[in-house]
């Protein structure tokens, strides 16, 4: 009998064939086992059942319809080699048995004659076949499992012999070493280079292996040698492997590379530490509560916002006590999972109110379900409010028109900056080089007292900030070296320069109020104010430039009109033939338009010492008759002042000093509001005064004054030219003799120094080098006079023309203008001069067309002491005409040659100088001298003979 625990009880057996013994065996299986019996009559039916699966054993008869059991066996083995197949036959032979074995039969059964014996034998052999197949399957599964474990790429595996030496290594373990692993087989495992340095052993590995050899499982974390390029950390597990008898057959070592995990754990620990440090130092606070609001976690940095420690927060109760009730809607949080940027206010331990932004999130951390993230935005809110105030300030600045107005805006708006309640603005006074307190708050005066004016020398904090263009921030200004007011109650103070405009000062009575936000806002306020001050300065400068440009345009227009008038006057003066014509033309052209209402020209009357009008034009309205124009340089009418001083007199507003000077009332009565009086002076000789009047105040500026003064010189020059012209046409003249006493006169000084008598009898030459004068020397050696002349500054060069026993003739080149030239400019002729060591006399011929007083005045102005000795009238009609006609025919060079020859004694008999001597004196060749001399003689005789050939009546007329 088969034991109740037979393997056939859980097996399915397929019986193939129609033999009687199969029928009997099927009945036995069903009666004696719990096996499932299936039958198939043909080979194809059996194959179909096997392919469906679930068959644990096949028992086949040798004789099958249309085939044999051998064929069925071969068909089965084509599908599987593990299914046990038993082939039974009652007519077997060795050939059939051999063929069956060759085809892969599991068991070949030659059945006996007894049916019971046959059944028992088949049952036993079937059970053995099934058991053997199951054992083989188990072994194969175990082998596959071991191979799977052994070849697992995630773990390195070593198989050790029972003595602990290396027997086998998988590929993963091989890749941990760069050397040939096969050479290590047979070495003790704890000495292998996976864990040991050369010549050493790893004690931990050896201990694990020895435990496994004793039958115990072991585990350890081992680090590969540190001297490798890439040290690894390996988690080793060692287990013994025993056979069915409990005998140790091998030791399996598995190693998992946990380097990355160890690194991650280390990084995690560092990250946890970093998070602890971050949470302790960041300003945001994290709180976790349960649904009842009770704290389950309080961030260690909670004191940054609330001033409480974490323990004090826990003792307070619920979060509603800290952040207020009804902070958020629980339904909204449930719907969204997170609520962000909930703004609320909270009071800290010191009683200060903070504005917070709260984020609430659903969590599941340490019995907590709600996480509150709190951020303090108090400074940000204050900054936003301050920025809004600054925007208003900036708009106010747009409409400010003065620096003082901007300074007051700065002070008024500083209170919007957190913690700054005292402020002041100093503006720079360029002229005084001072910084003046222009505006200040009430708090500044209360905490600091009166603000003094500060010199911009860098000695005070205000001055230093301005001069160095440096912003100064003090947490306690009492620690500053340059603090000028040690009694101030201000502590935190900022000094911020406003460019070139001044300094902004802001502060508080508290210490250390300047955080980043306060500094930023103070700098921003100062920068905005500086930009506004720059704008006002630019606009003021532009307005000033516009006004200046407008004034310049007006002045240019007036100047153009004046220049046009002056051009007309110049042209008229050039064409004028008489002094009267010049005077009247000037006055008429000046008053031709509305700019000058009245103009007149007058001359000084020496007898009355007043200015007498000689020409006028414009709206006179009896003004000249109403005044006596006294020559007075103080309070007289402008014409009298100019006559007295010889300078331009300008009165821009006649109404000024109305009660002090009578002429002003008369002028205002005729709408004369501005007056300009101009001297008519040429070569220091006055020709009168030109005075003009306008109907507007400030009609004359410096440019107009200069232009009209130049016009006065032009008029005087024209008048002088008229006088010279009249002098040339006049044959009747007055000869005046003067005695002068002036050591500055060059001839007087030379006569005194040389102790001689000098005579000048005409003969002056004008060249680019200066004025040449011929003088006759008497009563002294000529050489002594030459030496004395060489020592005088007024004489640049001395040349001897002729010599005698006690004198001779010299030609002097003078460094200063000679009186003869000045007299000639006014139409007079310097006829002769005689100078002795003690006295000098001058003889001047003055044409009748020229006022003798004018020439006398010129002589008196030239010399220190002048005495009029004699005056007589001469008529030189013929002589003057002949002289003029001869001079008209001579060139300047010809006149110079004959004049030098004359004074050198060339025409004397006997001659005092030869032609060669004169030529040498002139620096020309003798032939050139003779040619010039003969030409002059011919022109002289030609003039005389023409005069002689004229009719007698004509000669008398001339």
Steps between C-alpha positions, in 0.01 A plus 500: 500500500607849428531730794223756530758774449599369163623755251239364264226652713579842360590383149323463168584180312430451128446140381549448125381183320227235512683216679325313775771571751449873451133457587595308814765763591249779458264328740782453753601866484145614559450260786832529677605865433349840453671538167312644203492243222461598138501261203580526131465221246720641227829679474346823370244509780774453756711777347205743508442431870868545579514831310204625705724458805445371852626142439747377764566154352429303179451121509475354150451158353742392235226406258289794392254529215690571176828561688707398802580639838850571370357747251294664774814523718693668224216745440489587872876541522479741209287719728653441847782308659381528859164318482546149637391238243453130588471244215343168589459188291420138557692392195818691543845426382847638543476675164183682607655586834814634331298708257287637782802598706655659197179701439515638859258278690499554875425133583446192287266245660485140379173386654467165680223255452328568829259788476539603862875481477486707185284766666710534812820519300362763266368704796833492681702581195262781406530651847881478485502665157277783617703549818826499306363752252383724780843477669674586174266791449572628850871470444474680171296777661753532777783509251321763298432702812863474608616597155260794503633609837858429408480692174296790640668817372382693802709295742850358498503130597786283618476122562748366754617149570441353851847624598416864415701519178363655182337255263281702267428868418219658299547771239392786727771408750756474222424856390596628845865410429724594214727193536445139388256341746576141390845529658334560837302173508615289799613798711335572837211730442600755767839555333361582157561852354131579510542598866862467593816680417779284360649277771224574750164356602164652580401391851128572454480288184688216662268506801195478271642207306595314818146547634360358178738202520350438844153504344396857592373775272697826514479858369741798501574826315851497362688782327734417218862610546530880513807499277293400195398761246131451572446363854162332542287399798359144481228335711612131541262217596649152560296179528601135517368245247432142626390182326210269595711349770577838663857500389666834398566487130576868427469858620324763289602864546287776348621858482282798413671827408342751737746786428227712345264422784766592756568821312130574489467431871796729567352768273167450670655553841678810371178619338315447825766699681482771234123514536532524877747788461281662232188475710686645796626800300242583236248770575196308375338293774336157456229379737313166484174436687227242518141570406436655842778756446730339757868517413674181393812680369642849554797617292800591719524843332156609615660777706602689183140609444315455825775544761392179679700181539359174365415393856312826564299449179401150613385640832277761337231255396368487145615678188188718510652679798805585287358569153138572584183300447333452162831534319372284212205291387562129567277407208710708261814331628343158456407586145836649397744322731690827555409864563766759423578860596242549773581841644445552872645688793654358816647652814842386620618450855610866526157625390608604148258431219622303198343451159525133395443298185371151591502188282286212632544145368348162581766254622533178693813544712542380859130516586478841335256572219547875436828671415522878539786686327530855639694779330546843660428768236482793742803669344371430154164656582675798651720520189193483272330774699819707496535447125143615453585810702814550290290478185283778634817690588633451148175639360525796735856555381372534145312814597768648727666807355764587760767319697339614825167348401665166420691507831171542689343208307794278598457583868121456489525154340789356702253389766377242250834317527485245786673607823610842366311781674761780497626655177657813353634625168810716460536690172835622373559873470757533222584863571567449872629140468256405779240230555186668633217311679211577266232267643468277806235298682365581844655179634842605371481828689369327813773232503794703370418864565561786253694405188798728430636599161794273417808601303573262210848407623445136598552563872143406597297193406276708273798669336696174465209319334459788255867556417586130468167413331463209741187370675558448873283265713553484877330255734609738776617841381658570840784271394583725200812718522355796307179532701468872574209483746584254777181596684275365225244235590526351154659155490453336159576766237557494123675771298432460127642749246257650248755537223624859472187632673551412864449222758195306626512414871261245654508326835335357806545507876538120495825313436546275196189574294676485162421156362511429125145625438544826691830570324351423162203729557717783634734468198200489266348813655834681471548387139149614407562835669836540325335436163233760582765751607690432177180562305430831676862605446483410133168676452625806689814502289294460184268783602799715576652405167171581328489838671862562417443393142194722476696790643786426265259487208352830606845644550610361165197652333568834665869467421421425138283809486777697667758359260281590203471853636873514559571381145274773370678751722842376384400537137354847562806610699732393219302709252468800732695814408454705817485450872143630511395244243652219710332621821153531348526175303597299809211639709244450225601140422506401869141623547371365169318214677322474835792354693670835570250779568745787511871557415725804511868595468660774705843645569653645816503877522811583710365839594182363665629149573182356355413278208341705227279318244609531139270244330193292600214291362193310622242591760685778680190664656702795639729278704818678390361835605391362838849393602835653570741220415772577752828311465478300820600139559258431789135608483484687171296397200673203319640729226672714768638194675644361180655835413657511846631142516555415136323166564172357380213582737212251507176551693279189468211637709447876510243459779770390748605795719214709364499742794878548514561622142274753326587387147332164567160666552532692173607183319211291644255775403604435139501116541876477491550184710859403405794720404838432345763772458810428287823704477609594146874460547770429242869481591419634847340812351135557576261600224196521725238267655225289340198429724199279415172441688257202477135455607568175690699397803810279472521583130879493505705189575876460500506399134298802389714721721817366336363532147385861553833584667676377186257713300616798704859430402397472136317833515797664672735359238278638222488838670879497532532409133275793408721729705814372329341544160394854585850570628651396167262729312555796729776750418437725795626365829604595852854439614519424872815483709507293820758477774492153656668362807473124497803268548299225332529678161773310316667811354503675838648197670769454232597875509534482876700174504734610216519866613426626150245683291269291277288640218217324318381683190271245343604184325340194659490164330250225594592138425426149629799527735375825662521880465819657364575863602781726371652728767779755478759492780679816616748588778620143559709231335278280287651181642401603854143559388495161324620329819235676709225411250607136507428491876141624473211254495296730278761482221537164326772592250736796426654568161739782410390687188759779493771633730646844575747661732249541786210277401331351197181324398367174654217273400325356806269199493248551783332220697194713583266707277634847423287809563518594131296192405227573756479860386483388137204274585314814606610714202772700680867515397784458749717766341807504723635422846809631681630327813779622727618351826265737683205578271299373202283697256255362244353670192173367359308624195121464542273548195205735550259207450624350826420642840824619660361390836486143380869494409590687816311238702688223320838661578401556865390137531831383349744692722509563873556878488397705196511882454355680199772746394378652173225474238495662153298470183669399174392489139696238303287473196772474234747317716240251618378432152850456353601276791192285456547470128862391538416244766222359286754417228751324729491144620574421864839352407594801289402736784705293747807507274497878435414575864797292622727665242386844611563442869835331426633816328511353155356820349741727693797658326743361558314173561510365851415149377553330170241305309674178605470606867127564468448173313680313777279669757186393312633151428473541121752513215650838388340472150162449663556806719598718205198378302261591786670841550480593133133390488411719797687798350324457169154486667582805713616711203209374297259632763685834525505554125131409470434760773717757317324443167154564650337837421556765765133507592502127556810515715340764719186295544695199604 
